[in-house]
Amino acid sequence: MLVVLHGMGDSASAICPAFDALVEGRSWILCPRGVAIPGAPDEWTFPIDNSAVAAEVRAALAALERAHPDRVRPRPALLAGFSLGAMFAAAIAVVDPTTFPRALIVDTHHVWTQAQRAHFVAGGGRGALFACSRTYVGDCRRRCRGETCIELPDREHGYDDVLFARLRASFERLVADDARWSR
């Protein structure tokens, strides 16, 4: 199960199909909608409160599980986010690694500190991958070590098939020990 949180002004209907470039049909992709931006009918955001976003994510997982009890095993889930959604995904995963033992965080200033990473691992976290484009490379350089960060200084803020092609090998390592992701 992959849960993806979109960025400000984006939408679940745009980000869910985009992330299938990584998933390649191997998993359900659940993309909570968030709240509409007033005056912008196709643009969405999330409440500022981490706990409100976490509650929406958990409610969406529970609803999917109720709707498809024989076809879905939503937990543990891989939690991903882009931009504003990455900020929330990083915050949610680090405090609830039992539900979200893997995280894919793309373009946020909220790269975990070593203490947060240690907390995540101590709580059952299995792996996290931070991808940082031009605007966010400095955050990766300050906080990440080794395989946990991919610096993309030549990329602008955004997601597309080119980004996912560059993340593919690291994503496969992130999910390698979970049989649900096997090909």
C-alpha positions in Angstrom: 0.0 0.0 0.0 1.3 3.4 -1.0 -0.3 6.6 0.5 0.7 9.8 -1.3 0.2 13.3 0.0 0.2 16.0 -2.7 1.6 19.5 -2.6 -0.2 22.8 -2.1 -2.4 23.7 -5.1 -2.1 20.1 -6.5 -4.6 17.3 -6.4 -5.0 13.7 -5.6 -6.2 13.1 -9.2 -2.9 14.4 -10.5 -0.4 12.9 -8.1 -1.9 9.3 -7.8 -1.4 8.5 -11.5 2.0 10.1 -11.5 3.3 7.8 -8.6 2.2 4.7 -10.5 5.4 5.3 -12.5 7.1 3.9 -9.4 4.5 1.4 -8.3 3.9 -0.1 -11.7 0.6 -1.7 -10.7 2.1 -3.6 -7.7 0.2 -1.8 -5.0 -2.9 0.2 -4.3 -2.2 3.9 -4.3 -4.2 6.0 -1.9 -4.1 9.8 -2.3 -6.1 11.7 0.3 -7.6 14.9 -1.1 -7.2 17.3 1.7 -9.2 20.6 1.6 -10.1 22.8 -1.4 -8.3 26.1 -1.8 -11.1 28.7 -1.8 -11.7 30.2 -5.2 -9.6 27.5 -7.0 -11.9 24.6 -7.8 -9.2 22.1 -8.9 -6.5 23.0 -6.3 -6.2 21.4 -2.9 -4.1 21.7 0.2 -4.0 20.2 3.7 -4.8 21.7 7.0 -1.8 23.2 8.8 -2.2 20.8 11.8 -0.1 17.6 11.4 -2.6 15.6 13.6 -5.5 16.6 11.3 -3.6 15.4 8.2 -2.6 12.2 10.1 -6.3 11.6 11.0 -7.3 12.1 7.4 -4.7 9.6 6.2 -5.8 7.0 8.9 -9.4 7.5 8.0 -8.7 7.0 4.3 -6.8 3.8 5.1 -9.6 2.5 7.2 -12.2 3.3 4.6 -10.2 1.5 1.9 -9.8 -1.5 4.2 -13.6 -1.6 4.9 -14.4 -1.2 1.2 -12.1 -4.0 0.1 -11.4 -6.3 3.0 -10.5 -9.3 0.9 -8.3 -7.3 -1.5 -6.4 -4.8 0.5 -3.8 -5.1 3.3 -3.3 -1.3 3.9 -1.0 -1.6 6.9 1.8 -1.2 7.2 1.9 1.4 4.4 4.6 3.3 2.6 3.9 7.0 3.1 5.0 9.4 0.4 4.7 13.0 -0.1 5.6 15.8 -2.5 6.3 19.4 -1.3 3.7 20.4 1.3 2.6 16.7 1.3 6.2 15.7 1.9 6.4 17.9 5.0 3.3 16.2 6.4 4.5 12.7 5.3 7.9 13.2 7.1 6.1 14.4 10.2 3.6 11.6 10.3 6.0 8.8 9.5 8.5 9.8 12.1 5.9 9.7 14.9 4.1 6.5 13.6 6.7 4.2 12.1 4.5 1.1 13.0 1.9 2.2 10.5 4.3 3.8 8.1 7.6 1.9 8.4 8.7 3.3 5.0 8.7 6.8 3.7 9.4 8.5 0.4 9.8 12.2 0.9 10.2 14.4 -2.2 11.1 18.1 -1.9 10.7 19.4 1.6 12.7 21.5 4.0 11.7 19.0 6.7 14.5 16.5 6.2 14.8 14.4 9.4 17.6 15.1 11.8 19.7 12.2 13.0 17.7 12.1 16.2 14.4 11.9 14.2 15.8 9.1 12.1 16.9 7.2 15.2 13.4 7.6 16.7 11.9 6.3 13.4 14.1 3.3 13.4 13.7 2.6 17.1 9.9 2.6 16.6 10.0 0.0 13.8 10.9 2.2 10.8 12.4 0.1 8.0 13.6 2.9 5.6 13.2 6.4 4.4 14.2 8.1 1.2 14.5 11.8 0.8 14.7 13.3 -2.7 15.8 16.9 -2.9 15.6 19.0 -6.1 17.4 22.4 -6.6 15.6 24.3 -3.9 15.9 21.6 -1.3 19.4 20.2 -2.0 20.9 22.2 0.9 18.5 20.5 3.4 19.6 17.1 2.1 23.3 18.0 2.4 22.9 19.3 6.0 20.9 16.3 7.3 21.2 13.2 5.2 23.8 10.5 5.1 24.4 7.9 2.4 21.5 6.0 0.8 18.8 8.0 2.6 19.0 11.0 0.3 19.1 11.7 -3.4 20.3 15.1 -4.4 18.9 16.4 -7.7 20.4 19.8 -8.1 19.6 19.9 -11.8 15.9 19.5 -11.3 13.3 22.1 -10.6 10.5 21.5 -8.1 8.0 19.1 -9.6 7.3 15.4 -10.3 7.2 13.6 -13.6 8.4 10.3 -15.2 12.0 11.6 -15.4 12.0 12.1 -11.6 10.6 8.7 -11.0 13.1 7.1 -13.4 15.9 8.7 -11.3 14.3 7.5 -8.1 13.6 3.9 -9.3 16.7 2.1 -8.0 16.5 3.7 -4.6 12.8 3.1 -4.4 13.3 -0.6 -5.2 15.9 -0.8 -2.3 13.4 0.9 0.0 10.7 -1.7 -0.6 13.0 -4.7 -1.3 12.3 -6.5 2.0 8.5 -6.3 1.7 7.1 -9.2 -0.3 4.0 -7.2 -1.2 6.2 -5.1 -3.5 7.9 -8.0 -5.4 7.4 -8.2 -9.1 
